[in-house]
Amino acid sequence: MRAVAVERFRAPAQLMELPVPVLQPAEMLVRVSYAGVNPFDAKIADGIFEGRRPHVFPLILGIDASGTVEAVGPGVQRFRTGDFVAGQFLHDPVGRGTYAELAPVPETIGVVRMPPSFSPEQAAALPTAGMTALDALETLNLPSESTLLVVGASGGVGSFATELASVRGVRVTAIARESSGARMRRLGATEVVDPGAPDLDNQLRGSHPTGFDGLLDLMSDRDGFARWRHWVRRGGSAATTTFSADPEEALRDGVHAVNINLQPTAPLLQRLVDQLAEHRLEVPVERTVSLEEAPAALADLRAGHGRGKTVVRVRP
């Protein structure tokens, strides 16, 4: 089968011809239609789990996918051959990934049967970015009419978070390049502020003189998160996906801060699917590439050039 993999940690990703995976008990084999591209894919290739989890090489990249169940192993009960499924496929040993024509996945992790209202392309864009956004919003737990500042709003997680927050009645201020302004407003942002604007502070102070009820920071380091956190009023909440929050320091300023560590589960993904379907929300797929183009797309994401979600079309 064709797959995009690395021969060793920190090696360049390449399109390879590899053997079909052998199913283990309680696993199913999915014929992949589309694979979602995530920043975490590059981190896995660079060895983020090195020494902590078992790996196989060549290490096939990708953790998100949509497709059709091709076969089920002994003990599989939730799914049947022919089911249209999507989810996050990351499991041990790391390296049996989704940038491949066939991908194995245990039925016990964050995979669900998808309704026909979702295309395979949309379904592949959902899992990691969508579950991260939903988990962050559920953690912040902002009521309707609250204000939320989203830093790094134009990426996959930020796009989902903007949509999901807006349908809850939360007023979102998106920190994103003006080139993404129209798209962010279409997703529900009430205000878009360019992070490079020379009068950024004045813009935020003018529209939110008493600060924001919540902050979701998807890109800053520790110092950057601390600066953005000061826009949150006392009693508010702040969350980050970059593990840059110091909860004790924030609490001294009257702000509840948390680092979001996604635990992908089928119930969480099902809640996401149900909310998107109920509100007929857009699944923000910005770019679709072929399997041959996947290494270059991953390099673009690594360099910070990604907007919205990129998906890999695996099935011709």
Long-range contacts (C-beta under 8 A, 24 or more apart in sequence): 1-100, 1-101, 1-102, 2-100, 2-101, 2-291, 3-58, 3-60, 3-97, 3-99, 3-100, 3-101, 4-60, 4-61, 4-62, 4-99, 4-100, 4-291, 4-294, 4-295, 4-312, 5-57, 5-58, 5-59, 5-60, 5-61, 5-95, 5-97, 5-99, 5-100, 6-45, 6-57, 6-58, 6-59, 6-61, 7-57, 7-58, 8-57, 9-45, 9-46, 9-47, 9-50, 9-59, 10-45, 10-46, 10-47, 11-45, 12-295, 13-45, 13-61, 13-294, 13-295, 13-298, 14-295, 15-291, 15-292, 15-294, 15-295, 16-58, 18-58, 18-60, 18-100, 20-102, 21-96, 21-102, 21-103, 21-104, 23-71, 23-72, 23-73, 23-104, 24-73, 24-104, 24-106, 25-73, 25-74, 25-75, 26-73, 26-74, 26-75, 26-76, 26-106, 26-107, 26-108, 27-73, 27-76, 27-104, 27-105, 27-106, 27-107, 28-69, 28-70, 28-71, 28-72, 28-73, 28-76, 28-79, 28-104, 28-105, 28-107, 29-69, 29-70, 29-71, 29-72, 29-73, 29-102, 29-103, 29-104, 30-65, 30-67, 30-68, 30-69, 30-70, 30-85, 30-89, 30-102, 30-103, 30-104, 30-105, 31-67, 31-68, 31-69, 31-70, 31-101, 31-102, 31-315, 32-65, 32-66, 32-67, 32-98, 32-100, 32-101, 32-102, 32-103, 32-314, 32-315, 33-65, 33-66, 33-67, 33-68, 33-120, 33-121, 33-124, 33-313, 33-314, 33-315, 34-65, 34-66, 34-67, 34-120, 34-121, 34-123, 34-124, 34-125, 34-288, 34-311, 34-312, 34-313, 34-314, 34-315, 35-62, 35-64, 35-65, 35-97, 35-98, 35-99, 35-100, 35-124, 35-294, 35-311, 35-312, 35-314, 36-62, 36-63, 36-64, 36-65, 36-98, 36-124, 36-125, 36-126, 36-127, 36-128, 36-129, 36-309, 36-310, 36-311, 36-312, 37-62, 37-64, 37-294, 37-297, 37-298, 37-301, 37-306, 37-309, 37-310, 37-311, 37-312, 38-63, 38-64, 38-128, 38-129, 38-156, 38-301, 39-301, 39-302, 39-306, 40-128, 41-97, 41-99, 41-298, 41-301, 42-298, 42-301, 42-302, 44-94, 44-97, 45-298, 49-94, 53-92, 53-93, 53-94, 54-92, 54-93, 54-94, 55-93, 55-94, 55-95, 56-93, 56-94, 56-95, 56-96, 57-95, 58-95, 59-94, 59-95, 59-97, 60-95, 60-96, 60-97, 60-98, 60-99, 60-100, 60-103, 61-97, 61-98, 61-99, 61-294, 61-298, 62-89, 62-97, 62-98, 62-99, 62-100, 62-103, 62-312, 63-88, 63-89, 63-90, 63-97, 63-98, 63-127, 63-128, 64-88, 64-89, 64-98, 64-124, 64-125, 64-126, 64-127, 64-128, 65-89, 65-98, 65-103, 65-124, 65-314, 66-114, 66-120, 66-121, 66-123, 66-124, 67-103, 67-120, 67-314, 67-315, 70-102, 72-107, 76-107, 77-107, 78-107, 79-107, 79-111, 79-113, 83-113, 84-113, 84-114, 84-116, 84-120, 84-123, 85-111, 85-112, 85-113, 85-114, 86-111, 86-112, 86-114, 86-118, 86-120, 86-123, 86-124, 86-126, 86-127, 86-269, 87-111, 87-112, 87-127, 87-264, 87-266, 87-269, 88-127, 88-128, 88-131, 88-264, 88-269, 90-264, 99-291, 99-294, 99-312, 99-314, 100-314, 101-314, 101-315, 109-264, 109-265, 109-266, 110-264, 110-265, 110-266, 110-268, 110-269, 111-266, 111-269, 112-266, 112-269, 112-270, 112-273, 114-273, 115-273, 115-277, 117-277, 118-273, 118-276, 118-277, 118-283, 121-285, 121-288, 121-311, 121-313, 122-283, 122-285, 124-311, 124-312, 125-156, 125-283, 125-284, 125-285, 125-309, 125-311, 126-269, 126-272, 126-273, 126-276, 126-283, 127-264, 127-269, 128-156, 128-262, 128-264, 129-155, 129-156, 129-157, 129-159, 129-160, 129-309, 130-160, 130-269, 130-272, 130-276, 131-262, 131-264, 131-268, 131-269, 131-272, 132-157, 132-160, 132-241, 132-260, 132-262, 133-157, 133-158, 133-160, 133-161, 133-164, 134-160, 134-164, 134-268, 134-271, 134-272, 134-275, 135-260, 135-262, 135-263, 135-268, 136-161, 136-216, 136-239, 136-241, 136-260, 137-161, 137-164, 137-165, 137-168, 137-216, 139-237, 139-239, 139-258, 139-260, 140-214, 140-216, 140-237, 140-239, 141-237, 142-168, 142-170, 142-213, 142-214, 142-237, 143-169, 144-168, 144-169, 144-170, 145-169, 145-170, 145-171, 146-170, 146-171, 146-213, 146-214, 147-171, 147-172, 147-173, 147-208, 147-212, 147-213, 147-214, 148-172, 148-173, 148-212, 148-213, 148-214, 148-215, 148-216, 149-173, 149-175, 149-204, 149-208, 149-212, 149-214, 149-215, 149-216, 149-228, 149-231, 149-232, 150-174, 150-175, 150-189, 150-215, 150-216, 150-218, 151-175, 151-195, 151-215, 151-216, 151-217, 151-218, 151-219, 151-220, 151-228, 152-176, 152-217, 152-218, 152-219, 152-220, 153-180, 153-184, 153-189, 153-192, 153-218, 154-180, 154-183, 154-184, 154-307, 154-308, 155-218, 155-219, 155-306, 155-307, 155-308, 156-284, 156-306, 156-308, 156-309, 157-218, 157-241, 158-216, 158-218, 159-183, 159-184, 159-187, 159-284, 159-308, 159-309, 160-284, 161-216, 161-218, 162-187, 162-188, 162-189, 163-187, 163-188, 163-281, 163-282, 163-284, 164-275, 164-281, 166-190, 167-275, 167-279, 167-281, 170-214, 173-204, 173-207, 173-208, 173-212, 180-307, 183-284, 183-307, 183-308, 186-282, 187-282, 187-284, 204-231, 211-236, 212-236, 213-237, 214-238, 214-239, 215-239, 216-240, 217-241, 217-242, 217-244, 218-242, 220-244, 222-246, 229-253, 229-255, 229-257, 283-309, 284-308, 284-309, 285-309, 285-310, 285-311, 286-310, 287-311, 288-312, 288-313, 289-313
